[in-house]
Amino acid sequence: MTVPQPTATTRWRCTLCGNLTRFDVTRSSKVVEYVHLDLAGEPTVEERQVVSETIASVRCRWCNAVDQVELVDRPGTDS
C-alpha cells in the first residue's frame, strides 16, 4: 500500500493519536546526482534530481502505528 505524499494544501495526520508532526517514512527513490570528489576523495552531492519516488509506509512516532496516516487540509487553505 502506498501512502499519498502531502501537498502545498494538505498534510499528514495519524488517525489513531492525532499526531501532525512526527513520522518515520520509508520511501524508494530513483535519483540522478552530480557528485563532486575533492582531492582527498571525499564526495559531496552538488545537484540532485528526483526521477521517481514512492512512499512505501509511514509510521507515527508518537503511537508507533503503521500505515494509519491520512491526508488532511493544512490550516488556512481553502479546499
C-alpha positions as MATLAB code, in Angstrom:
seq = 'MTVPQPTATTRWRCTLCGNLTRFDVTRSSKVVEYVHLDLAGEPTVEERQVVSETIASVRCRWCNAVDQVELVDRPGTDS';
ca = [
       0.000    0.000    0.000;
       1.441    3.367   -0.981;
       0.751    6.462    1.050;
      -0.034    9.749   -0.717;
       2.539   12.486   -0.287;
       1.470   15.776    1.319;
       0.970   18.750   -0.977;
       1.012   22.504   -0.512;
      -2.572   22.332    0.789;
      -2.516   19.007    2.695;
      -0.516   17.370    5.478;
      -0.338   14.002    7.226;
      -2.314   13.163   10.369;
      -2.236    9.911   12.360;
      -5.784    8.561   12.580;
      -5.094    6.874   15.942;
      -3.455    9.599   18.053;
      -3.830   12.808   16.023;
      -0.074   13.394   15.511;
       0.622   16.009   12.829;
       4.381   16.465   13.119;
       6.485   13.304   13.643;
       6.595   10.357   11.229;
       9.087    7.723   10.079;
       8.790    7.471    6.304;
      10.030    4.502    4.256;
      10.437    5.525    0.647;
      12.026    4.282   -2.558;
      13.674    6.883   -4.746;
      15.345    6.888   -8.118;
      17.669    9.887   -8.344;
      20.362   11.351  -10.536;
      23.127   13.038   -8.548;
      26.086   15.163   -9.552;
      28.820   14.087   -7.145;
      31.979   16.173   -6.732;
      35.006   14.461   -5.199;
      37.577   16.694   -3.557;
      41.300   15.954   -3.914;
      41.189   13.748   -0.807;
      38.375   11.699   -2.371;
      35.553   12.965   -0.124;
      32.254   13.091   -2.068;
      29.816   15.998   -1.993;
      26.463   15.863   -3.773;
      26.151   19.208   -5.542;
      22.961   18.536   -7.525;
      20.161   16.033   -7.006;
      17.248   15.339   -9.333;
      14.481   13.002   -8.171;
      13.344   10.907  -11.137;
      10.687    8.944   -9.228;
       9.698    8.427   -5.619;
       7.258    6.071   -3.903;
       6.324    6.149   -0.228;
       6.038    2.554    0.996;
       4.942    3.203    4.586;
       4.530    5.918    7.187;
       4.864    5.143   10.912;
       3.690    7.523   13.609;
       6.470    8.438   16.027;
       4.016    9.109   18.860;
       1.928    5.926   18.937;
       4.000    3.667   16.634;
       1.024    2.996   14.349;
       1.962    1.819   10.865;
       0.012    2.932    7.807;
      -2.623    4.765    9.871;
      -1.979    8.113    8.198;
      -4.476   10.223    6.303;
      -4.179   13.461    4.360;
      -5.933   16.439    5.934;
      -6.154   20.074    4.909;
      -3.463   22.447    6.172;
      -4.753   25.338    8.271;
      -5.505   28.460    6.291;
      -6.087   26.693    2.978;
      -9.407   26.843    1.195;
     -10.271   23.399   -0.152;
];
